[in-house]
Amino acid sequence: MIQIDRRAAILDVLHQRKYDTMRNLAHEFGVSRQTIQKDITALSLDHPEIDVRSGRHQGGVFIKDGFRSDRRYLNPGEVELLERLRDRESGKDRQTLDGILRRLAI
């Protein structure tokens, strides 16, 4: 699984479960704990709902209380298609496609 797909999957898992450990995520995605830490750090820059807490018994990665996301994201193939379409357009249509990509691409 490539990085962007893994990060999208991690985000989906966290939104579904509301909590998980770095160790469990690393095991589930077949990568090192360090890779998961880098993924979570990168994701948290664009997703303020991600809360990382340290601690042996109460630590982990959380989705902040009260946050609800029904938002869906584009997969890499969808992003590529929209980028190709955007490159063919100009004016308002191009701006509209840029807005879609900004809102829905990871």
LINHU-V707983 format. One record per pair of residues at least 4 apart in sequence whose ideal C-beta (glycine too) atoms are under 7 Angstrom apart, sorted by sequence separation. I is the first residue (numbers start at 1). GAP is how many residues later the second one is. D is the distance in whole Angstrom. If there is no record, write none. Layout:
BEGIN
I|GAP|D ; I|GAP|D
END
This chain:
BEGIN
1|4|5 ; 2|4|7 ; 3|4|6 ; 4|4|6 ; 5|4|6 ; 6|4|6 ; 7|4|6 ; 8|4|7 ; 9|4|6 ; 10|4|6 ; 11|4|6 ; 12|4|6 ; 13|4|6 ; 20|4|5 ; 21|4|7 ; 22|4|6 ; 23|4|7 ; 24|4|6 ; 25|4|6 ; 31|4|4 ; 33|4|6 ; 34|4|7 ; 35|4|6 ; 36|4|6 ; 37|4|6 ; 38|4|6 ; 39|4|6 ; 40|4|6 ; 43|4|5 ; 55|4|4 ; 63|4|5 ; 74|4|4 ; 76|4|6 ; 77|4|6 ; 78|4|6 ; 79|4|6 ; 80|4|6 ; 81|4|6 ; 82|4|6 ; 83|4|6 ; 85|4|7 ; 89|4|4 ; 90|4|5 ; 92|4|6 ; 93|4|7 ; 94|4|6 ; 95|4|6 ; 96|4|7 ; 97|4|6 ; 98|4|6 ; 99|4|6 ; 100|4|6 ; 101|4|5 ; 1|5|5 ; 20|5|5 ; 26|5|6 ; 31|5|6 ; 53|5|7 ; 54|5|5 ; 74|5|5 ; 89|5|4 ; 14|6|6 ; 26|6|6 ; 44|6|4 ; 53|6|5 ; 13|7|7 ; 26|7|5 ; 43|7|6 ; 53|7|6 ; 44|8|7 ; 86|8|6 ; 89|8|6 ; 26|9|7 ; 52|9|6 ; 53|9|6 ; 23|10|6 ; 26|10|5 ; 40|10|7 ; 22|11|5 ; 25|11|5 ; 50|11|7 ; 51|11|4 ; 86|11|4 ; 40|12|6 ; 85|12|6 ; 86|12|6 ; 50|13|7 ; 51|13|5 ; 22|14|5 ; 49|14|5 ; 10|15|6 ; 22|15|6 ; 49|15|5 ; 82|15|6 ; 49|18|4 ; 82|18|6 ; 83|18|7 ; 10|19|7 ; 82|19|6 ; 49|20|7 ; 40|21|6 ; 79|22|7 ; 6|23|6 ; 79|26|5 ; 1|28|7 ; 10|29|6 ; 74|30|5 ; 73|31|6 ; 74|31|5 ; 7|32|5 ; 11|32|6 ; 73|32|7 ; 6|33|7 ; 10|33|7 ; 73|33|5 ; 7|35|7 ; 7|36|6 ; 11|36|7 ; 14|36|7 ; 21|39|5 ; 22|39|7 ; 20|40|6 ; 19|41|6 ; 20|41|6 ; 19|43|5 ; 18|44|7 ; 18|45|5 ; 14|47|6 ; 15|48|6 ; 14|49|5 ; 15|54|5 ; 8|65|6 ; 8|67|7 ; 5|71|7 ; 4|72|6 ; 8|98|5 ; 7|99|6 ; 4|102|6
END
